[in-house]
């Protein structure tokens, strides 16, 4: 039995999203800004009340531990940028993408991105998988939409696993 690349990418995404729902569905409001260590990256309101992420173009050493709020922003930013790439739109820079401002809104944002991504997957053809893609790497890397789709699945799995680990660490810290 043969499985198309589109079907395989869809299956892999659905598998990854099941893990996402496992964690996103049980997060408490207080989980999003809990910082397990210093240094850490989080999201904070700016002078105008928009929630902005801590960010550096070059990763600091030591690498800051992200909060769940920061990770939810990070997923929202790169996923929006991937969708923009596939729609031939210019993606927003990280500093131009605010966090929704609370955990409920952040989870709703991620679920909306999931719905948009499913529509992208539904419309994808085998031939389109071979088109060039210039996100998250430079255009001269010579990678394709198939690479981008696979990267989204991998990056989502990694970021959701990080959220899950932070959620478990926070829950454990509350009982000790």
Backbone torsions as a table, in degrees:
resi	resn	phi	psi	omega
1	UNK	NA	132.8	-178.2
2	UNK	-104.0	139.8	177.2
3	UNK	-116.6	130.9	178.9
4	UNK	-68.9	158.8	176.5
5	UNK	-62.6	-39.0	178.6
6	UNK	-61.6	-44.1	179.1
7	UNK	-64.6	-38.8	179.3
8	UNK	-66.3	-43.0	177.7
9	UNK	-63.7	-39.3	177.7
10	UNK	-64.1	-45.4	178.8
11	UNK	-60.1	-46.1	-179.3
12	UNK	-62.1	-40.8	178.0
13	UNK	-63.1	-48.1	-179.5
14	UNK	-59.5	-40.0	177.3
15	UNK	-61.3	-45.9	179.5
16	UNK	-65.3	-41.8	-178.4
17	UNK	-66.1	-30.3	176.4
18	UNK	-59.6	-40.6	175.8
19	UNK	-65.5	-40.0	179.2
20	UNK	-58.6	-46.7	-179.0
21	UNK	-64.5	-33.5	177.2
22	UNK	-55.7	-42.8	-178.3
23	UNK	-88.5	-45.5	-176.5
24	UNK	-61.9	-33.2	-176.2
25	UNK	-70.9	-14.1	-177.3
26	UNK	-119.2	6.5	179.6
27	UNK	-69.0	139.6	174.5
28	UNK	-97.8	157.0	-178.7
29	UNK	-53.5	-38.7	-177.2
30	UNK	-71.1	-17.6	-178.9
31	UNK	-67.7	-30.6	-168.8
32	UNK	-67.8	-34.5	-177.2
33	UNK	-108.4	6.1	177.9
34	UNK	-66.4	127.8	-179.5
35	UNK	-108.1	113.8	-176.6
36	UNK	-75.9	-17.9	-176.4
37	UNK	-164.9	168.5	171.8
38	UNK	-118.1	143.6	-2.4
39	UNK	-73.8	154.5	177.4
40	UNK	-141.6	158.0	173.2
41	UNK	-109.9	139.4	179.5
42	UNK	-143.4	-166.8	174.1
43	UNK	-120.0	143.0	-176.3
44	UNK	-144.0	149.6	176.2
45	UNK	-71.8	138.2	175.4
46	UNK	-88.8	-172.9	-176.4
47	UNK	-61.1	-26.3	-179.9
48	UNK	-93.4	1.1	178.9
49	UNK	89.7	-1.7	176.2
50	UNK	-79.5	138.5	-178.7
51	UNK	-85.0	121.0	-176.5
52	UNK	-117.0	145.9	179.1
53	UNK	-83.9	152.3	164.2
54	UNK	-67.2	139.7	-175.0
55	UNK	-157.6	145.9	172.1
56	UNK	-144.5	137.4	179.2
57	UNK	-66.4	-30.8	174.9
58	UNK	-111.7	124.7	-176.2
59	UNK	-61.9	128.6	-179.8
60	UNK	-69.8	162.2	175.4
61	UNK	-125.2	115.9	5.3
62	UNK	-75.2	156.5	178.6
63	UNK	-69.2	126.7	179.2
64	UNK	-64.7	146.1	174.8
65	UNK	-79.3	126.3	-179.6
66	UNK	-81.3	152.1	170.1
67	UNK	-85.5	167.2	175.7
68	UNK	-62.6	-36.7	176.3
69	UNK	-58.5	-46.7	179.7
70	UNK	-63.5	-43.5	179.4
71	UNK	-63.2	-39.6	178.6
72	UNK	-66.5	-37.7	174.2
73	UNK	-63.2	-45.7	-176.8
74	UNK	-58.8	-46.1	176.7
75	UNK	-59.4	-47.9	-179.4
76	UNK	-59.3	-40.6	179.7
77	UNK	-66.7	-55.5	-174.4
78	UNK	-68.7	-32.4	179.4
79	UNK	-68.1	-41.8	175.4
80	UNK	-61.1	-41.1	179.1
81	UNK	-65.0	-39.2	177.7
82	UNK	-64.6	-42.1	178.0
83	UNK	-63.9	-42.5	177.3
84	UNK	-60.8	-43.0	178.5
85	UNK	-56.9	-45.8	-178.0
86	UNK	-70.0	-23.8	178.8
87	UNK	-96.0	9.5	-179.6
88	UNK	59.7	34.1	174.6
89	UNK	-107.5	155.6	175.6
90	UNK	-76.6	126.7	-179.7
91	UNK	-76.4	146.9	176.7
92	UNK	-72.1	146.0	174.8
93	UNK	-69.8	152.9	-178.4
94	UNK	-52.6	-40.5	-177.6
95	UNK	-70.8	-10.7	179.4
96	UNK	-98.3	3.0	-178.7
97	UNK	-113.2	107.2	179.7
98	UNK	-79.0	158.4	171.1
99	UNK	-81.4	145.9	-175.9
100	UNK	-60.5	-20.6	174.2
101	UNK	112.1	-17.8	173.5
102	UNK	-158.1	167.4	-175.1
103	UNK	-63.6	-41.7	-179.2
104	UNK	-61.7	-45.3	179.6
105	UNK	-67.0	-35.8	179.0
106	UNK	-65.2	-44.2	178.8
107	UNK	-65.0	-40.0	177.6
108	UNK	-62.2	-40.6	177.5
109	UNK	-59.6	-46.7	-179.9
110	UNK	-64.9	-38.1	178.1
111	UNK	-68.2	-34.8	175.0
112	UNK	-65.1	-41.1	177.3
113	UNK	-63.4	-37.7	176.0
114	UNK	-59.6	-45.9	-179.6
115	UNK	-62.5	-42.1	177.0
116	UNK	-62.8	-43.6	-179.7
117	UNK	-62.4	-39.5	177.7
118	UNK	-62.9	-37.5	176.3
119	UNK	-65.6	-39.3	176.0
120	UNK	-60.8	-46.1	179.5
121	UNK	-63.3	-39.4	179.8
122	UNK	-63.2	-34.3	-176.6
123	UNK	-89.3	-8.5	-174.9
124	UNK	-73.6	136.8	175.3
125	UNK	-110.5	161.4	177.2
126	UNK	-57.2	-40.8	-179.2
127	UNK	-64.2	-38.1	-179.8
128	UNK	-65.6	-25.0	178.6
129	UNK	-61.9	-22.7	-178.3
130	UNK	-93.0	-1.2	175.5
131	UNK	-66.5	151.1	175.6
132	UNK	-66.2	146.7	175.3
133	UNK	-133.8	137.4	-176.6
134	UNK	-116.2	30.2	174.1
135	UNK	-142.5	136.2	4.1
136	UNK	-89.6	13.2	-178.1
137	UNK	-111.0	168.2	178.0
138	UNK	-71.5	155.9	-178.0
139	UNK	-56.7	-36.5	-177.4
140	UNK	-70.2	-4.0	177.4
141	UNK	-68.5	-21.6	176.6
142	UNK	75.2	24.6	-179.5
143	UNK	-94.1	167.5	-169.8
144	UNK	-118.6	175.6	174.2
145	UNK	-58.6	-37.3	177.4
146	UNK	-59.3	-41.5	177.2
147	UNK	-63.2	-44.4	179.4
148	UNK	-60.5	-46.3	-179.4
149	UNK	-61.4	-43.8	178.6
150	UNK	-65.5	-39.3	178.0
151	UNK	-62.5	-42.7	179.2
152	UNK	-57.8	-46.2	179.2
153	UNK	-60.0	-43.2	-178.8
154	UNK	-68.8	-45.4	-179.2
155	UNK	-65.2	-39.3	177.4
156	UNK	-63.2	-44.8	178.4
157	UNK	-58.9	-45.0	-179.4
158	UNK	-63.0	-49.3	-177.4
159	UNK	-66.5	-37.5	178.1
160	UNK	-68.4	-37.8	176.2
161	UNK	-62.6	-38.1	176.9
162	UNK	-64.5	-42.9	177.0
163	UNK	-60.4	-46.0	179.6
164	UNK	-59.9	-43.3	179.9
165	UNK	-64.1	-43.4	177.6
166	UNK	-63.3	-40.8	178.4
167	UNK	-60.0	-43.9	179.9
168	UNK	-67.8	-40.5	177.8
169	UNK	-62.5	-43.9	179.1
170	UNK	-63.9	-44.6	179.7
171	UNK	-60.6	-40.3	178.7
172	UNK	-67.4	-38.3	-178.8
173	UNK	-67.2	-26.7	179.6
174	UNK	-76.4	-21.5	-178.6
175	UNK	-96.7	-7.9	-179.0
176	UNK	-99.4	NA	NA
